[in-house]
Amino acid sequence: MGDRETVGILGYGLYLPSGVMTAREISEATGGVWSEQAVADKLGIRSKPIPGPDDGTQAMGARAAEDALDRTGLDPRDIDVILCVGEEWKEYPLTTSALYIQDRIGATNAWGIDVANRCCTTLTALKMAKDMLLADDEIDTVLVAGGYRNGDFVDYTDSAVSMMFNLGAGGGAFIVRKGMDENLILGTHIIADGSLVHTAGVQIGGIAEPFTPDNVAEGYRSLRLMDPVLMKDRLNEESLPNWYRCIDESLRKSGNLTRADIDYLGILHFKRSQHLAMLAELGLTEAQTTYLEDYGHLGQVDQMLTLHLGLESGKIRDGSLVTLIAAGIGYVWASTCIRWGRAPRKD
């Protein structure tokens, strides 16, 4: 182990359902409004995992946590805190997913809370975990884990939400530890714009627009742009600048690093043209990232997934600077830098 003032990722875990929805099936679900070719080429989705009957968000988060424990060999009783990054759409409303995971994996010495920041939740929780570990002498190990399946709410006949046709399902986990000398979590920067909080979301089923006997079926397909003009106008104006600011600030907080220091950019899934434009703006190549066209967008699980794929492909090596980025409706943008592998020795 290294310096007690360092925090790193001991390991990660993943769970992906076996069910798959293909570009052709997405096209068919739109009634042919989107062709199979357009889904694959423009939206950048060849396929995406979809949940089965036992793939609740709590269960998928627990399976990813079990995978992380298997990969690292960590005794679950060594976990002090569980930060659950799973979505609010879960097996039973008003239950605590972190405590479900605690019981499922046998982390009997841990307490836990649920964290919700939409698709930025994992990066938010990594910052929280690092800050908690450095602030509290009695916390040594934090599990960040959760599941995602917001694709259940997508109405494929609503072309206004084509940006959400990529939503899939899965679970992810990070085990974060104090005193690590490898896989160090460096700087994080987060920007929020709360003026967009009700521009997108599940419209029916909450306090504002409750379920009625007549709207239940519609409600379960009501992930919508509730103010599309405001949302699109504002995002066109500020989304990419906010993302680049997050990236630049997370690099600065990581020791005055710059874009030239990035070895691997962990990009969440979005349309292909935006993916390529971001790489060009940052001076990166496709060999320095992974386009998630075979997975779609798994919300806050994208960060575990892209890290896994980067390691598996050899794009992330010992000493690589990994920059993970995310954005979530609400609206929030984030970037976190990780020095993968062993940290350079201090003179």
DOLO-479023 format. One record per atom (N, C-alpha, C, O): residue in one letter; x, y, z. Coordinates in steps of 0.02 Angstrom, whole numbers, plus 50000, padded with zeros to 5 digits. Example, Ala and Ser with C-alpha at 12.3 -4.5 7.8 and 13.67 -1.06 7.14 Angstrom:
2
A506604971650390/A506154977550390/A506604983550390/A507124983450423/S506424988850354/S506844994750357/S506455000250394/S506705005750402/
REM end
This chain:
347
M500424994050000/M500005000050000/M500445006250000/M501035006050019/G500145011849978/G500545017949973/G500375023050026/G500175021350082/D500455029350007/D500335035050051/D499595035150073/D499155034150032/R499475036350138/R498785036550163/R498395042450135/R497785042750142/E498745047250104/E498405052950074/E498225051750001/E498015056349966/T498315045549977/T498125043849909/T497505039449910/T497385035749957/V497105040049856/V496505035949849/V496505033149778/V496615036749729/G496395026649773/G496395023449707/G495845018349700/G495485016849747/I495795015849639/I495285010749623/I495615003849630/I496065002049592/L495385000049679/L495644993349689/L495434988749632/L495814984449610/G494824989749608/G494564985649553/G493864987849533/G493574992349563/Y493614984549482/Y492954986249456/Y492564979849442/Y492844974449441/G491924980649432/G491504974949414/G490964977049365/G490784982949361/L490704972249327/L490194973549277/L489664968049277/L489804962249293/Y489064970049259/Y488544965049245/Y488154967549184/Y487884973149186/L488124963549132/L487734965249072/L487214959749061/L487384953949058/P486584961649054/P486064956649040/P486194953048974/P486544955748930/S485924947148967/S486034943148907/S485594945448849/S485754944148791/G485034948748864/G484584950948811/G484894956648771/G485254960748798/V484734956848706/V485014961948661/V484464964748617/V484034961048592/M484484971248606/M484064974548557/M484514977248502/M484984980948516/T484374975448439/T484804977248383/T484564983648350/T484014986148364/A484994986348306/A484794992248268/A484164990948228/A483744995348222/R484104985048201/R483494983348163/R482884983548208/R482364986048188/E482944980848267/E482364980748313/E482194987748337/E481604989348347/I482694992048346/I482554999048363/I482185002348305/I481695005948316/S482415001148244/S482075003848185/S481345001648182/S480905005648169/E481234995248194/E480554992548193/E480124995748247/E479534997048237/A480424997048306/A480055000048361/A479845007248345/A479355009748373/T480225010648301/T480035017448280/T479515017348225/T479295022648202/G479305011448204/G478835010948148/G479155012448081/G478815014248033/G479825011748078/G480185013148017/G480355020448006/G480655022147955/V480175024748053/V480355031848048/V481115032548046/V481385036548008/W481445028748088/W482175028248086/W482355021648052/W482145016348074/S482745022047999/S482965015947965/S483495012448006/S483815015448049/E483585006047993/E484115002248027/E484795005448015/E485205005948061/Q484915007847953/Q485545010847936/Q485655017347975/Q486205018747998/A485115021347982/A485175027748018/A485295026548092/A485685030148124/V484975021448120/V485085019748191/V485815017948202/V486135020048250/A486085013948155/A486775011648162/A487285017148148/A487765018048184/D487155021048094/D487655025948072/D487585032648108/D488085035348133/K486985035348112/K486895041948141/K486865041748216/K487225045348250/L486435037348244/L486385036748316/L486965032648345/L487115033248405/G487285028648303/G487875024848326/G487705018948370/G488075017448417/I487145015548355/I486945009748395/I486895003648350/I486455003448307/R487324998848359/R487254992448324/R486834987648365/R486444983748339/S486924988048432/S486524984048478/S486614986848548/S487064990848561/K486174984748593/K486234986848663/K485924981548707/K485444978248687/P486194980548768/P485904975548814/P485244978148842/P485184984048858/I484764973548847/I484124975248878/I483984970248934/I484194964548931/P483614972548985/P483544968349045/P483054962549037/P482574962948999/G483194957249074/G482734951649080/G482304952449142/G482344957549177/P481884947549156/P481414948149212/P481744948749281/P481434951349327/D482354946349288/D482694946649353/D483224952149356/D483634952349402/D483214956649307/D483734961749303/D483484968549328/D483474973449291/G483284968749392/G483134975149423/G483764979049435/G484314976149434/T483704985449446/T484314989549455/T484684987649519/T485294987849520/Q484324985949571/Q484654983849633/Q485034977249622/Q485604976649643/A484714972549589/A485024966049576/A485634966749531/A486144963549543/M485584970849479/M486154971649433/M486734975149468/M487314973449456/G486584980049512/G487114983149550/G487474978249596/G488084978449602/A487084973849627/A487374968749671/A487804963849632/A488334961749655/R487574961849572/R487964957149531/R488614960349509/R489134956949506/A488594966749492/A489214970249474/A489694970649534/A490294969849526/A489414971849593/A489824972049654/A490134965249667/A490724964749685/E489754959949657/E490024953149666/E490584951849616/E491084948649633/D490514954349554/D491034953549504/D491674957349526/D492224954749517/A491584963249554/A492164967049578/A492514963449635/A493134963349639/L492124960449680/L492424956549735/L492794950449708/L493334948749732/D492514947249657/D492844941449627/D493504943449594/D494004939949599/R493494949149559/R494094951349523/R494654953449570/R495244952549555/T494474956149628/T494974958749674/T495144954049731/T495674954549762/G494694949249746/G494794944949803/G494664948249870/G494854945549922/L494354954149869/L494214957749931/L493684954349972/L493174952049945/D493784953950037/D493274951450083/D492744956950090/D492904962550108/P492104955450075/P491594960650079/P491534963850148/P491284969450155/R491764960350200/R491744963150268/R492244968850277/R492224972450327/D492694969750227/D493174975250229/D492894981750200/D493224986950203/I492294981450172/I491984987450144/I491684991550201/I491304988850242/D491844997950204/D491595002350257/D490965006050237/D490525007150279/V490925008150174/V490365012150150/V490175009850080/V490605008150040/I489525009850066/I489265008449999/I488915014749974/I488425017050004/L489165017449919/L488825022949885/L488485019849824/L488815018149775/C487825019249827/C487465016149771/C487325021449718/C487035026649733/V487525019949656/V487415024549601/V486865022049555/V486795024449499/G486465017249579/G485915014649539/G485355019749531/G485295024449569/E484955018649480/E484415023349465/E483825022649514/E483765017649550/E483405027749514/E482805027749556/E482285022749531/E481855020649570/W482325020749469/W481885015649441/W482165008849463/W482655006449435/K481835005849513/K482114999849545/K481544995249565/K480964996549552/E481744989649597/E481264984449612/E480664987049653/E480084985549635/Y480784990749705/Y480254993549747/Y480415000849764/Y480955002149791/P479965005549747/P480085012549766/P480175013349841/P479905009449881/L480545018549860/L480665020349930/L481035014849969/L480965014450030/T481415010749934/T481885006149967/T482595008549951/T482705011749899/T483065007049994/T483745009449987/T484185004249953/T484314998949980/S484385005849892/S484765001049851/S485434999349882/S485664993649876/A485765004249914/A486415002849945/A486354997349998/A486804993250005/L485794997250034/L485704992250086/L485514985450057/L485674980350085/Y485164985550000/Y485054979249963/Y485734976149945/Y485844970249956/I486174980249917/I486834977749897/I487234975449958/I487564970249955/Q487194979250012/Q487554977350073/Q487364970350095/Q487794966350112/D486714968950096/D486474962350118/D486654956950067/D486874951550086/R486564958450003/R486684953549950/R487404951149948/R487534945249936/I487884955749959/I488584953749952/I488914952050018/I489494949950020/G488554952850074/G488834951250139/G489304956350167/G489764954750204/A489184962850149/A489614968250175/A489344970450243/A489104976050250/T489384966050291/T489034966950355/T489304972650397/T488974974850444/N489914975050382/N490194980550421/N490094987450388/N490324992550414/A489734987550332/A489654993750294/A488994997050309/A488494993850324/W488995003750304/W488375007450299/W488345010150228/W488845010150192/G487755012450207/G487695014550138/G487155019750126/G486695020450166/I487235023250071/I486735028150050/I486655027749974/I487105025349939/D486085030149950/D485975030649878/D486145037649854/D485965042549886/V486505038049798/V486695044349768/V486355044949701/V486345040149662/A486065050749686/A485705051549623/A485915057949589/A485785063449614/N486235057249531/N486435063049491/N486385061149418/N486795063149376/R485865057049403/R485755054449336/R486395051349308/R486755048049346/C486545052349245/C487105048749215/C487785051249238/C488295048449218/C487795056449281/C488415058749312/C488525055649381/C488995057549416/T488105050949401/T488125048549470/T488785045049487/T489045046049542/T489055041149441/T489675037549457/T490255042249470/T490625041449518/L490335047249427/L490885051949437/L490775056149499/L491245057749535/T490145057949513/T489985061449575/T490185057149635/T490485059549683/A490005050649632/A490145046149688/A490895044849696/A491125043949753/L491275044749642/L491995044049648/L492305049949685/L492745049049727/K492065055949670/K492295061849707/K492095061349780/K492505062649824/M491475059449793/M491245058749862/M491645053449900/M491845054549957/A491775047849867/A492165042549899/A492865044849916/A493105043649972/K493195048249870/K493865050749883/K493865055749941/K494285055349986/D493385060349939/D493355065349992/D493205062150060/D493495064250110/M492765057250062/M492605053850125/M493215050150151/M493365050350211/L493565046650108/L494145042750129/L494695047250157/L495015045450206/L494795052950127/L495315057450151/L495105061150215/L495535063250254/A494445061950224/A494215065850282/A494105061650345/A494115064350400/D494005055150337/D493805050950394/D494315045350404/D494395040950361/D494665045450459/D495175040450474/D494895033350480/D495265028550474/E494245032750492/E493945026250504/E493635023250441/E493345017750443/I493695026650384/I493465023850321/I494075022350278/I494475026750264/D494135016050258/D494695013950216/D494475011550147/D494855012050099/T493865008850142/T493635005850079/T492915007750065/T492475006950108/V492795010350005/V492115012249984/V491935008449921/V492325008249873/L491345005549920/L491075002349861/L490605007249826/L490125009649857/V490735008549763/V490285012549720/V489965007749671/V490315004849629/A489315006749675/A488995001649633/A488265003449620/A487945006949659/G488005000949564/G487305002049549/G487104999149482/G487534997049442/G486454999249469/G486184996749406/G485775002049370/G485565007049400/Y485655000849306/Y485315005749263/Y484885002249211/Y485114997549178/R484265004649203/R483835002049149/R483295007149131/R482705005449125/N483495013449123/N483015018649106/N482725017849036/N482245021249019/G483025013448996/G482745012148930/G482045009448932/G481685009848883/D481835006848989/D481145004448996/D480635009948980/D480085008548957/F480815016248992/F480345021848986/F480335025048917/F479965029748906/V480745022548871/V480805025848806/V480215023948760/V480055018048753/D479915028948730/D479395027948680/D479725029048612/D479865034648592/Y479845023448576/Y480205023848513/Y479805027148457/Y480085028648404/T479165028248468/T478765031948418/T478825039448428/T478545043248388/D479175041648479/D479265048748493/D479955050848469/D480455049948504/S479995053548408/S480645055248379/S480985060948416/S481585061948407/A480615064648458/A480925069948497/A481435067248546/A481875070848568/V481375060848564/V481845057848612/V482315052848578/V482545048148609/S482455053948514/S482905049448479/S483595049148513/S483955044148506/M483775054548549/M484415054548585/M484415049348641/M484945047748668/M483815046748659/M483765041748711/M483635034648685/M483545030048724/F483615033848619/F483515027148591/F484095022448609/F484025016348604/N484655025348631/N485245021248648/N485225018448719/N485675014748738/L484715020248759/L484725018248829/L484645010648837/L484175007648811/G485125007548872/G485125000448883/G485074998648956/G484745002148995/A485414993248975/A485374990849045/A486024987549065/A486364984449024/G486184988249130/G486774984849156/G486944987249225/G486604991749252/G487454984349254/G487684986149320/G488434987149320/G488794983949281/G488674991549364/G489394992849368/G489604994149440/G489204996049482/A490244993049453/A490504994149521/A491234996149518/A491614993849476/F491425000549564/F492125002249579/F492245001049653/F491825002849694/I492804998049670/I493024997649740/I493575002749748/I494095002349715/V493465007649793/V493905013349802/V494245012649870/V493905011449920/R494905013449872/R495275012249934/R495785017749948/R496085020649903/K495865019050013/K496375023750037/K497055020350039/K497105014350050/G497585024450028/G498265021750034/G498485017749974/G498965013749980/M498165018549917/M498365014849857/M498985018049825/M499095024049832/D499375014049791/D499935016749752/D499845015349678/D500325015649639/E499225013749658/E499065012749588/E498335014649575/E497935014949622/N498185015949512/N497505017649491/N497225023549531/N496665023449556/L497645028749538/L497475034349582/L496935038849552/L496975040749494/I496435040549593/I495925045349574/I496225052249585/I496415053949641/L496245056149532/L496545062849536/L495985068049540/L495585067949587/G495955072749493/G495485078149497/G494805076649467/G494745072849419/T494295079649495/T493615079349468/T493335086349463/T493455090549507/H492955087749410/H492605094149406/H491895092849381/H491785089049334/I491415096249413/I490705095249398/I490385102149389/I490515106749428/I489965102749338/I489595108849325/I488855107049320/I488675101949289/A488425111149350/A487705109849348/A487325115949324/A487535121649336/D486765114849290/D486315120149270/D485605118049289/D485265114649250/G485395120049348/G484745117949374/G484155121049339/G483585118849350/S484265125949295/S483705128849258/S483415123849209/S482865124849183/L483775118349197/L483545113249150/L483245107149185/L483125102049154/V483135107649251/V482965101749290/V482315098449267/V482275092349270/H481825102149245/H481185099249223/H481095099449148/H480525099249123/T481645099949111/T481585099849038/T481555092749011/T481315091748955/A481785087949049/A481775080849027/A481705076449088/A481975077949141/G481335071049080/G481235066349135/G480635062049121/G480325062549068/V480455057749168/V479855053749163/V479265058249184/V479225060249242/Q478835059749137/Q478325064949148/Q477755062549193/Q477495066449233/I477565056249186/I476965053849221/I477165048849275/I477585044549265/G476845049449333/G476955044749387/G477235047749450/G477335044249499/G477355054249448/G477595057749507/G477045061849539/G476455061049523/I477235066349583/I476745070549618/I476415075449571/I475815076749577/A476795078349524/A476515083349479/A475995080449432/A475475083549421/E476135074549405/E475665071249359/E475595063949380/E475925059549351/P475185062549430/P475135055749457/P474835050849407/P474505052749359/F474945044449422/F474605039249384/F473855039649396/F473625041149451/T473475038349344/T472755037449349/T472575030949313/T472995028149278/P471965028549321/P471785022349285/P471865022949210/P471935017849175/D471855029149184/D471875029949112/D472565031149083/D472655030749022/N473065032649125/N473715034649096/N474295030049115/N474875031649102/V474135024249145/V474675019949169/V475125017549112/V475735018049117/A474825015049059/A475235012549003/A475655018148973/A476245017148958/E475365024048965/E475735029848939/E476285031848987/E476835033548966/G476145031549052/G476625033649102/G477265029649100/G477815032349112/Y477205023149085/Y477805018949083/Y478185019549017/Y478655015849004/R477975024348976/R478355026048915/R478415033648910/R478395036348855/S478485036948967/S478445044248966/S479105047748984/S479105053149014/L479665044648966/L480315048148971/L480335052948912/L480425050748855/R480265059348926/R480145064248873/R480565070548882/R480855071848935/L480585074448828/L480815081248832/L480195085448848/L479775086548805/M480155087848910/M479565091448931/M479585098848912/M479075102248910/D480185101248898/D480265108048870/D480825107648818/D481385109848831/P480675104748760/P481215103348711/P481545109648685/P482145109548670/V481175115148678/V481475121248650/V481995124048698/V482555125448678/L481815124748762/L482295127248811/L482895122548817/L483465124848818/M482755116048821/M483305111348831/M483795111448772/M484395111848782/K483525111048712/K483975110648654/K484335117248642/K484925117348625/D483985122848652/D484315129348643/D484875130248693/D485425132448675/R484735128648756/R485235129548808/R485825124748798/R486405126648806/L485675118448781/L486215113648772/L486645115348712/L487255114448714/N486325117748658/N486725119748600/N487205125348618/N487755125848590/E487005129448666/E487415135148686/E487955133248735/E488515135848732/E487805128648781/E488275127648837/E488535120648848/E489005119748887/S488245115548816/S488435108748833/S489165107148819/S489535105148864/L489375108148757/L490075106548741/L490565111148778/L491065108648805/P490435117748782/P490895121848823/P490945119548895/P491485119648925/N490385117448925/N490395115048994/N490795108548999/N491175107549047/W490705104148950/W491085097948951/W491835099348947/W492225096548985/Y492025103648900/Y492745105048892/Y493025108548954/Y493595107448972/R492615112648985/R492835115849047/R492935110649102/R493425110949139/C492475105849106/C492555100449156/C493195096549144/C493575095049190/I493315094849080/I493925091149063/I494545095149081/I494995092649114/D494565101449060/D495155105549074/D495255106649149/D495825106449173/E494715107749185/E494785108849258/E494985102449294/E495375102749342/S494725096749273/S494925090449306/S495665089149293/S496015086449336/L495905090949234/L496615090249218/L497035095049261/L497545093049288/R496805101249268/R497155106049309/R497205103649381/R497725104249413/K496645100949407/K496635098549476/K497045092249485/K497185090149542/S497255089249430/S497655083049433/S498405084449430/S498805079849419/G498595090749440/G499305092449439/G499485096749380/G500015095949351/N499025101249362/N499135105749306/N499285102049241/N499725104049203/L498915096649230/L498965092949168/L498575096449113/L498175100949127/T498685094449050/T498335097448994/T498035091948950/T498135085948963/R497665094048900/R497355089148855/R497865084548822/R497715078748807/A498465087048812/A498995083048780/A499205077148825/A499515072448801/D499035077448889/D499225072148935/D498725066348935/D498875061048963/I498135067248905/I497625062048905/I497855056148862/I498015057048804/D497855050248891/D498015044148853/D497385040448831/D497375037348778/Y496865040748872/Y496235037348855/Y495655041548880/Y495635043448939/L495185042948836/L494595046748854/L494005041948858/L493805038948808/G493725041148918/G493135036848927/G492505040748915/G492265044348959/I492245040248853/I491665044148833/I491035039948841/I491005034248819/L490525042848872/L489875039648872/L489615039148801/L489885042548756/H489115035048789/H488875034248720/H488415040048701/H487935041648736/F488565043148644/F488095047648610/F488205047048536/F488625043048514/K487845050948496/K487855049948424/K488565050448396/K488985053948424/R488675046948342/R489355046148315/R489685052848296/R490275053848311/S489305057348265/S489605063648244/S489855067748303/S490385070848299/Q489485067648359/Q489705071248418/Q490325068048449/Q490775071548473/H490335061448448/H490915057748473/H491545059748435/H492065061248465/L491505059748368/L492085061348327/L492275068748335/L492875070448334/A491775073048342/A491925080248350/A492285081548415/A492745085748418/M492105077948468/M492435078848532/M493165076548529/M493605079948555/L493275070948496/L493965068648489/L494385073748452/L494955075148471/A494105076448398/A494475081348358/A494635087548399/A495195090148396/E494145090048437/E494245095948478/E494795094948530/E495175099548545/L494845088848557/L495325087348610/L495995084948583/L496465083748621/G496045084148517/G496665081948487/G496805074548499/G497385072548504/L496275070648504/L496345063448516/L496135059448455/L495815062048410/T496315053048455/T496135048548400/T495665043048426/T495585042148486/E495375039448379/E494925033948398/E495295028348434/E494985024348468/A495955028148427/A496355023148463/A496425024948537/A496685020948576/Q496185030848556/Q496235033048626/Q495565033148662/Q495495036448713/T495085029548635/T494435029048666/T494085022748641/T494375018948602/T493475021648663/T493075015948639/T492375018548625/T492045021248669/Y492155017748563/Y491475019848546/Y490995014148564/Y491075008548540/L490505015648605/L490085010448635/L489495008448590/L488935007848613/E489635007548525/E489095006148477/E488784999148487/E488234997948462/D489134994748521/D488854988048534/D488524987648603/D488324982248625/Y488474993348636/Y488194993448704/Y487664998948714/Y487234998348758/G487705004248673/G487275009948685/G487485013648748/G488075013548767/H487005016848779/H487145020948838/H486845017448900/H486245016648904/L487275015548946/L487065012149007/L487075017049066/L487225015049122/G486925023449051/G486905028349104/G487575028849140/G488095029449109/Q487545028649207/Q488135029349248/Q488565023049250/Q489075022849285/V488375017949212/V488795011849207/V489295012549150/V489765008649145/D489195017549106/D489655018449050/D490385019149073/D490835016949038/Q490495022249131/Q491185023349153/Q491535016749170/Q492115015849152/M491185012249204/M491495005649218/M491595001849153/M492104998449143/L491105002349108/L491134998649045/L491715001049001/L492094996948976/T491785007648992/T492315010048948/T493005008648977/T493475007348940/L493065008949044/L493705007249075/L493874999949062/L494434998349044/H493384995549071/H493484988449058/H493694987148986/H494174983448973/L493344990348939/L493504989248868/L494184992048850/L494544989248810/G494364997748881/G495025000648868/G495584996248894/G496104995648861/L495484993148952/L495984988648979/L496024982248937/L496564979748923/E495444979648919/E495414973348881/E495754974048813/E496064969348789/S495684979848782/S495964980948715/S496684983148716/S497014983448664/G496954984548776/G497644986948781/G497714994448769/G498274996948766/K497154998048761/K497205005248751/K497395008748816/K497705014148815/I497225005748873/I497435008348938/I498005003948963/I497924997848969/R498575007048976/R499165003348998/R499395005949066/R499105010749092/D499895002949093/D500185005249156/D500435012349148/D500845013749105/G500185016749190/G500385023749187/G499935028149144/G500045034249142/S499435025349110/S498995029349068/S498595034249109/S498355032649163/L498515040349082/L498055045149111/L497375044049078/L497285045149018/V496905041849118/V496225040449095/V495785046249118/V495765047949177/T495425049149071/T494945054349087/T494245051849070/T494085050449013/L493835051149122/L493145048749115/L492685054749115/L492745059149157/I492215054949067/I491745060549065/I491025057949067/I490895052249049/A490575062249088/A489865060349092/A489445066649089/A489685072249099/A488805065649073/A488315071149076/A487635068049092/A487495062449072/G487235071649129/G486575069049148/G486045074449142/G486175080349153/I485435072249124/I484885077049121/I484785080149189/I484865076849241/G484615086549187/G484525089849252/G484755097049256/G484395100949287/Y485325099249230/Y485785095849185/Y486475096349218/Y486625101349250/V486885091349209/V487535091149244/V488055087949199/V487925083249162/W488665090649204/W489235088149166/W489805086649215/W489865089849267/A490225081649199/A490765079849246/A491355076649209/A491275073849155/S491935077249240/S492545074049215/S492975072049275/S493045075849322/T493255066049272/T493695063449324/T494325060549292/T494275056849243/C494905062149319/C495535059449294/C495785053949341/C495765054649402/I496035048649311/I496315042949348/I496995041249317/I497045040449256/R497505040649358/R498155038349335/R498165030749343/R498275028149397/W498045027249287/W497985019949292/W498675016749299/W499175018949269/G498695011549339/G499325008149351/G499685011349410/G499395015149448/R500325009849416/R500695012249474/R500895019549466/R501115021649413/A500805023249520/A500975030349520/A501725031349515/A502105027249540/P501945036649482/P502665038149480/P502955038949550/P502615041649595/R503555036849561/R503875037449626/R504045044649640/R504265048349596/K503955046649704/K504145053449723/K504885053649741/K505135049049775/D505225058849719/D505945059549736/D506025061849808/D506595062749831/
REM end
